Every structure is written in structure tokens, then in C-alpha cells.
Amino acid sequence: MEYPPCLKCDKGLMLPLSDYGRDGAAIRYKAWVCHNPPCGHTIRIDNGEISANRLQV
């Protein structure tokens, strides 16, 4: 699988993260994070809403 480039820094790749829902079902690609640490760009999907740069670790 090839990962998409980060459009914010143009140096890193966006890596997918998965999570589990309230009922324990897997949620694939719930968030994407740039693998370039100085960049810190994130994209997250919550209840159908997309937010950027608000990922809590």
C-alpha cells in the first residue's frame, strides 16, 4: 500500500490510524497523521465530521 503525501509539509506521508467504536467494532482509517514529527498534520473523522489538526494522543 502506498500512503498519500502530506499536503501541509510536502515532506511526510499520511499514515492511517484505526480505532474501535462504542460497540467494539473496528473503525478503519479513523484518523490520518503525517509521519514527519515537525509537521504534526492530522485528519480525523468523528460521527461523520472531519476535523484537521485536532488529534489527541
N, C-alpha and C positions, 0 to 999 in steps of 0.2 A: 504494500500500500504506500503510495506517495502522499505526503502531507502537504497541504497548501502553504504557500509562503505567507508570512505576516505582512499585512498591508500597512501596518503602522511603522515598523522599523526597517522592513525590506532586508533584514539580515537573518531573522529566525524563521522557524517553521511553526505552524499552529498544530499543536498536539491535542487529540481528543481525550476527554475525561468522562468516565461513566459514574453513575450513582444508583441508588435504589429508591424507589418510590415509597409512599406510605404503606402500601400493601406488600412490600418486599419485592416487587417486580423490578427487574433491571431496566434502567433507563440509559441506553447507549448514547454517547455523544451529548451529554447534558451540558458540557462546557468545553471550550477550546482555550488553550493557553499558549502563548508564544514561548518557545524554549530558550529564547535569548533573555537571560535574567535582567539586564538593564532596561529592557523594553517593558516587560510586565503586562502586555496587552492581553485581555481576556474577553471572551464572549460566553454568555450563559443563558440558558433557556429555563424559565420557571413558569409553570402553568400557562404555557403558550406565549409568554412575554420574553422578548430578547433584550438583554442588557449587556453593556460593554464596560469593561474595567471595574467591575464591582465584585469580583470573585473573592470570597473569604476563605483563607486557608487555615 
